[in-house]
Amino acid sequence: MGEYPVYDDGVYDAFDVRDERFRAYSEAIAGAAAGRVVLDIGTGRDALWAVAAARAGAAHVYAVERQPDAAAQARRTVSGLGGRVTVIEGLSTAVDLPTRAGVCVSEIVGNIASAEGAVTVLADARQRLCTTDCLWIPFRVQTWAAAVSLPAGGRLLASESLPYVEKVFAAVGRPFDLRLCLGGPAADLVISSAAPVESLVFDHRRPPPDADGTATARLTVDVDSARMTGLLLWSRIAVSSAASSREIDSLTGDTRGWAPVYVPLDPTEIRSGDHLEVTFHRRTSDDGIHPDYHVSVLAPSVEEPLVWSSPHHGGVFHESALHRELFPS
């Protein structure tokens, strides 16, 4: 959902929950903001991190929000902070600041870590909006992968998702096989080791991450035998570089901010000790911000790699058997 303009009060209410994500961001901002100019990209309805930065003693906070309704509400939210927060409506890639920021806070981390455009958006902020020694929150985001076996039957699209599905289809202009997240105890479905397939570090001492990238990983099957139906992809977020910083694992951690993405593949029989070779490719889409993804998996029991392609602006509708099952008409 975060890649498309479909936020509403239900989504923002979930962001307000005092979970592991909320605590990690709050602690990182409290340790970095005092005396500095802070840029908050994607501040949202409640300007959570802009308010936290102002209360932590920031010299000034510039809070950028692209959705007009959310920007208007954010202005009301910060109105009691003595003018220390300026809300700017628009995309961060299209605005300017009167002074460069020494701290950049953002939560444009997707269910696949790069999916909300963090690579291109933060590279632009680094070049135009931030100081050369800017502190970045989060410091590192990763996408991890593992093989899973999703049982047949009983798979339903959650009813609370339906309004957002319609909004995503409307944003793209047509239905397509959109990315799906698993609800419930998704970690119980994992049948292999896990490994990172994407690691993005935001640090003034290092070059910015490349917009496009390819990574490979080897997964080892750790159950006696199973029917692999796909992969899980999920985010892990290191909010700051401090040794004491919390790292959020969206698969096993206590957070409602993210959910694991299910990558459906042709079902394949695998056995304990089998190695699965995963190739993860990210390429910037036609909007210049959000990535398209292509994943291939080579297993011992298949001659050709199992593949999954997921462009930001949508590919074929009903190409996946799972999508045909969930969207019968």
Salt bridges, closest charged atoms under 4 A:
GLU3 OE1 - ARG179 NH1 2.98
GLU3 OE1 - HIS312 ND1 3.17
ASP8 OD2 - LYS167 NZ 3.75
ASP9 OD1 - ARG45 NH1 3.05
ASP13 OD1 - ARG45 NH2 2.85
ASP16 OD2 - ARG45 NH2 3.23
ASP19 OD1 - ARG21 NH1 3.64
GLU27 OE2 - ARG246 NH2 2.74
ASP46 OD2 - ARG45 NH2 2.80
ASP96 OD1 - ARG128 NH1 2.93
GLU107 OE2 - ARG21 NE 2.24
ASP124 OD1 - ARG128 NE 2.82
ASP177 OD2 - HIS323 ND1 3.88
GLU198 OE2 - ARG282 NH1 2.78
ASP203 OD1 - HIS204 ND1 3.76
ASP203 OD2 - ARG205 NH2 2.86
ASP203 OD2 - ARG206 NE 3.95
GLU247 OE2 - ARG140 NH2 2.76
GLU247 OE1 - ARG236 NH2 3.52
ASP249 OD2 - ARG236 NE 3.69
ASP254 OD2 - ARG23 NH2 3.64
GLU277 OE2 - ARG218 NE 2.78
ASP286 OD1 - HIS313 ND1 2.49
ASP287 OD2 - HIS290 ND1 2.65
ASP287 OD2 - HIS312 NE2 3.67
GLU325 OE1 - ARG155 NH2 2.67
